[in-house]
Amino acid sequence: MPYRDRLNRWLVVRLLPNMQRIVVARCRNRSDADGYLHVLRRLMPDETFIVMFDGDADSSLT
């Protein structure tokens, strides 16, 4: 995983029907992701958004 991707580990995800999802934003910390989520919920109240941490399956940091 490139260094740039390791910086933005918090995701704001839009949930769609049939277990589909779209990553709307990537943030460096949880607070930024929660703020972005708050704005999205005000702009699109009928949609479902969540904040999640992007864990790395490959734990080897070289």
Secondary structure, DSSP 8 states (H G I E B T S, - for coil): --HHHHH--EEEEEEETTTEEEEEEEESSHHHHHHHHHHHHHH-TTSEEEEEE---S-----
